[in-house]
Amino acid sequence: MNFDYPFLQPDFFAALEQSGAAAPESGWYPQHLATADVWMPLYLKTHNRGEYVFDHGWAQAYAEHGLNYFPRLVTAVPFSPLVGPRWRGQPDVALLRSYVEQQARESRASSWHLLFPDQTAQDALEDWPLARREACHFRWFNRDYADFESFLATLTSRRRKSIRRERQSCMSADVRIEQASGEDIPENWWKAFYACYVATYYKRGQRPYLSEDFFDRLRRSSLAGQLMLVLAFTGDEPVAAAFYLFDQHTLYGRYWGCLREFDGLHFELCYYRGIEFCIRRGLKEFDPGVQGEHKILRGFEPVITHSLHWMREPAFHRAVTDFCEREAVMVRAYQQEARTLLPYRQAEQAG
């Protein structure tokens, strides 16, 4: 079965907006570009939550100069810091630019932010002088491994042993792990997953971005076949869960939560089960989301991601462009340093 990139599908945005996650009541005001040829998400936002490109310093600089940074326009997949296409169809780039600038004027938005576009989107906009901001994320690449052991064989002996111990520690803790995708996901797993998901937010004193209604809508949508859950049980009691989406090429690790702590359980549900899924399905990449140097020692490689920014005030656009250029030097240095920590045997490391 052919699966397209899930995060631009109409049902994905319908679930976000109809559940209230990306809606005016939560500070996401849809202003989407929609023509016969292209659809591009565009939100007028009064905050920067749920974006994962942190611009607090820019907002502060605006305030120090007596200007309003909010509202601003954002083209992104809400709550999903994943690289991918940022529109459906074939845009007239001049029309796209005109639409964004018109929306900025009418709403008095300070700026437009295009978060985590793929290379195709970046290339399409190369004639628009946008500030290019870089970040370093981690990605696992499937080099045609036959099974998990084939992947382990590319690692140093020390890391192979460490990962095997890590996986065994879960099993010795009387934990049973099950996973299912698409229509094979049991109905009662969804409530168990959501209880684990919200627990991760409540532990930090935060409210979750997504409601149970969002996941209900998603699992009843055309995207149902592209969902995967991994649950951990002690006896019949669910104690942890991880939620994924996938397409023909990539597995996307999205949300995790636990009700009880067990050594190594996070790595098993969020990384190793995902790697096994990619190998079994023949998926080429595994994008587990942002942050976490601990991913490096488990075979996830540092890659550069981008976001593009346009500030309506020319002086601020120049300042932001200069900042991004200087920041990129540090990001690239971090990436190179991270590569030295990869656990692959020297002959196996990617270029």
C-alpha positions in Angstrom: 0.0 0.0 0.0 1.3 3.5 -0.9 1.4 6.0 1.9 2.0 9.7 1.3 3.7 12.1 3.7 1.1 12.2 6.5 1.6 15.7 7.9 0.1 17.6 5.0 -2.9 15.4 4.5 -6.3 17.1 4.9 -7.4 14.7 7.6 -4.3 15.5 9.7 -5.1 19.2 9.7 -8.8 18.6 10.2 -8.0 16.6 13.3 -5.8 19.3 14.6 -8.3 22.1 14.0 -11.6 20.4 14.8 -10.2 19.1 18.1 -9.2 22.6 19.0 -5.4 21.9 19.1 -4.6 24.3 16.3 -7.5 26.6 16.4 -8.3 30.2 17.5 -9.1 29.2 21.1 -5.5 27.9 21.4 -3.9 30.8 19.6 -3.6 29.3 16.1 -5.7 31.4 13.6 -5.9 29.6 10.2 -5.1 31.8 7.2 -4.2 28.9 4.8 -3.3 29.6 1.2 -5.8 27.6 -0.9 -6.0 27.7 -4.7 -6.8 25.3 -7.5 -3.0 24.5 -7.7 -1.7 24.7 -4.1 -2.6 24.4 -0.5 -0.2 25.7 2.2 -0.8 25.9 5.9 -0.5 29.4 7.3 -1.4 30.4 10.8 -1.5 33.8 12.5 -0.1 33.2 16.0 -0.1 35.1 19.2 2.6 32.9 20.8 5.4 30.5 19.8 4.3 27.4 21.6 4.3 24.1 19.7 6.8 25.2 17.1 10.2 23.9 18.3 12.1 26.8 16.7 12.8 29.1 19.6 12.7 32.8 18.9 12.3 34.2 22.4 15.3 36.5 21.9 13.8 38.0 18.7 10.5 38.8 20.6 12.6 40.4 23.3 14.5 42.5 20.8 11.3 43.8 19.3 9.9 44.7 22.7 13.1 46.6 23.5 12.6 48.7 20.4 8.9 49.4 21.2 7.6 47.1 18.5 5.2 44.1 18.6 6.6 40.8 17.6 3.2 39.1 18.0 1.1 38.3 16.1 3.2 36.7 13.4 2.6 34.2 10.6 3.8 30.7 10.7 3.8 27.9 8.0 4.4 24.7 9.9 2.9 21.4 10.9 1.7 22.2 14.4 3.4 20.3 17.2 5.5 18.4 14.6 9.2 19.4 14.4 9.7 17.1 11.4 11.3 18.0 8.0 9.1 17.6 5.0 7.1 19.4 2.2 5.2 22.5 3.3 2.6 22.7 0.7 0.5 20.4 -1.5 0.6 21.0 -5.3 2.8 23.2 -7.4 2.9 26.8 -6.1 3.3 29.9 -8.1 6.1 31.3 -5.9 5.3 34.9 -6.8 1.7 34.3 -5.7 2.8 32.6 -2.5 5.0 35.5 -1.6 2.3 38.1 -2.5 -0.2 36.2 -0.3 2.1 36.0 2.7 3.0 39.7 2.5 -0.6 40.7 2.0 -1.6 38.6 5.1 1.2 40.2 7.1 0.0 43.7 6.2 -3.6 43.1 6.9 -3.0 41.4 10.2 -0.1 43.6 11.2 2.0 40.5 11.6 5.7 41.2 12.3 7.0 38.3 10.3 6.6 34.9 8.5 8.3 31.7 9.6 8.5 28.6 7.5 9.5 25.8 9.8 11.4 22.6 8.8 10.9 22.7 5.0 12.4 20.0 2.8 14.9 20.8 0.2 12.3 21.1 -2.6 10.6 23.9 -0.6 13.8 25.6 0.1 14.9 25.5 -3.5 11.5 26.9 -4.6 12.0 30.0 -2.4 15.7 30.6 -3.1 14.9 33.9 -4.9 13.2 35.3 -1.9 15.9 36.6 0.5 14.8 34.8 3.6 16.9 34.4 6.7 17.9 30.7 6.9 18.2 29.3 10.4 19.9 26.0 11.1 19.4 23.4 13.8 20.8 19.9 14.4 18.5 17.0 14.7 19.1 13.2 14.8 18.1 10.7 12.2 18.5 6.9 11.9 19.3 5.6 8.4 18.4 2.1 7.2 21.4 0.8 5.2 19.4 -2.2 3.9 19.8 -4.1 7.2 18.4 -7.7 7.1 17.4 -7.5 10.8 18.3 -5.7 14.1 21.3 -7.9 14.6 22.6 -6.8 11.2 22.3 -3.2 12.4 24.1 -4.0 15.6 26.9 -5.6 13.6 27.8 -2.2 12.2 28.5 -0.8 15.7 31.5 -1.1 17.9 31.6 -4.1 20.2 31.1 -1.9 23.3 27.9 -0.3 21.9 26.5 -3.7 20.7 26.9 -5.0 24.2 25.4 -1.9 25.8 22.3 -2.0 23.6 21.8 -5.7 24.2 22.0 -5.1 27.9 19.6 -2.2 27.7 17.0 -4.2 25.8 17.4 -7.2 28.2 16.9 -5.0 31.2 13.3 -4.3 30.1 12.5 -8.0 29.7 14.0 -8.9 33.1 11.8 -6.3 34.7 8.7 -8.4 34.0 7.6 -6.1 31.2 5.8 -7.3 28.1 5.9 -5.2 25.0 3.5 -5.3 22.2 3.0 -3.3 19.0 0.5 -3.0 16.2 -0.2 -0.7 13.3 -3.2 0.3 11.2 -6.4 -1.6 11.7 -4.5 -4.1 13.9 -4.3 -1.6 16.7 -6.7 -2.9 19.5 -9.4 -0.4 20.3 -8.6 -0.3 24.1 -4.9 0.6 23.4 -5.9 4.2 22.5 -7.1 5.1 26.0 -4.0 3.5 27.5 -1.7 5.4 25.2 -3.4 8.7 25.9 -3.1 8.2 29.7 0.6 7.7 29.2 0.9 10.7 26.8 -0.8 13.2 29.2 1.3 11.9 32.1 4.5 13.2 30.5 3.0 16.8 30.5 1.4 16.6 33.9 4.7 15.5 35.4 6.2 18.8 34.2 3.2 20.9 35.3 2.1 21.5 31.8 -1.1 20.9 29.8 -0.8 18.6 26.8 -1.0 20.1 23.3 -3.3 17.4 22.0 -6.6 16.1 23.3 -7.9 12.6 23.2 -10.4 13.9 20.6 -7.4 14.6 18.2 -6.2 11.0 18.4 -9.8 9.7 18.0 -10.2 11.7 14.9 -6.9 10.7 13.5 -7.4 6.9 14.0 -10.8 7.1 12.3 -9.4 9.1 9.3 -7.8 8.1 6.1 -4.5 8.1 7.9 -5.5 5.2 10.2 -3.3 2.8 8.2 -0.2 5.0 8.8 -0.4 4.9 12.6 1.6 2.6 14.9 1.5 2.1 18.7 3.9 0.3 21.0 2.7 -0.5 24.5 4.4 -1.9 27.5 2.5 -3.9 30.1 3.2 -5.4 33.5 0.6 -8.2 33.6 -2.5 -6.7 32.0 -1.7 -3.2 33.2 -0.4 -0.7 30.5 2.6 1.2 31.9 4.1 3.0 28.9 3.4 3.8 25.3 4.9 5.3 22.1 3.0 6.7 19.1 4.3 6.8 15.5 3.3 7.7 12.0 4.9 6.5 8.8 4.8 6.7 5.1 6.6 4.9 2.2 10.0 6.2 3.2 10.2 7.3 6.8 9.0 6.4 10.3 8.2 9.4 12.5 8.4 9.0 16.2 6.0 11.4 17.8 4.8 10.9 21.4 5.8 8.8 24.4 4.6 8.6 28.0 4.9 6.3 31.0 2.9 5.7 34.2 5.8 3.7 35.8 9.5 4.0 35.3 11.6 1.0 34.1 15.3 1.1 33.1 15.7 1.3 29.4 12.0 1.3 28.6 12.0 4.7 26.9 14.8 3.6 24.6 13.1 0.3 23.8 9.7 1.8 22.9 10.9 5.0 21.2 14.1 3.8 19.4 14.7 0.1 19.2 11.2 -0.9 18.3 11.1 1.9 15.7 14.4 0.7 14.2 13.0 -2.8 14.0 9.9 -1.5 12.3 11.9 0.3 9.7 14.0 -2.7 8.9 10.9 -5.0 8.6 9.0 -2.5 6.4 12.0 -1.4 4.4 11.7 2.2 5.4 14.8 4.2 4.8 14.8 6.7 7.6 13.6 7.1 11.2 13.0 10.6 12.4 12.4 10.5 16.2 11.8 14.2 16.7 14.0 16.9 18.3 16.6 17.0 21.1 18.5 14.2 22.8 22.2 13.6 22.5 21.5 10.1 24.0 20.2 9.2 20.5 23.8 9.4 19.1 25.1 6.3 21.0 22.0 4.4 19.7 22.9 5.0 16.0 21.0 8.2 15.3 23.2 10.6 13.2 23.3 14.4 13.4 21.7 16.1 10.4 21.2 19.8 9.7 17.6 21.1 9.5 16.4 24.5 8.4 13.7 27.1 9.0 13.2 30.2 6.8 12.2 33.6 8.2 11.0 36.9 6.8 10.7 40.0 9.0 8.5 42.8 7.7 10.7 45.4 9.3 13.8 45.6 7.0 16.2 46.5 9.8 15.1 43.5 11.9 15.3 41.3 8.8 18.9 42.2 8.4 19.6 41.7 12.1 17.9 38.3 12.1 19.7 37.2 8.9 23.1 38.1 10.5 22.2 36.3 13.7 21.2 33.1 11.8 24.5 33.2 9.8 26.5 33.4 13.0 24.5 30.8 14.8 24.8 28.4 11.9 28.6 28.3 12.4 28.0 27.0 15.9 25.4 24.5 14.8 27.7 23.1 12.2 30.5 22.8 14.8 28.1 21.0 17.1 27.1 18.6 14.3 30.8 17.7 13.6 31.5 17.2 17.2 28.4 14.9 17.5 29.6 12.9 14.6 32.7 12.0 16.5 30.5 10.2 19.1 28.7 8.0 16.6 29.0 4.3 17.7 29.6 2.9 14.2 32.8 1.1 13.3 34.8 3.5 11.2 34.2 1.7 8.0 30.5 1.9 8.5 30.1 5.6 9.2 28.2 7.7 6.6 29.9 10.5 4.8 
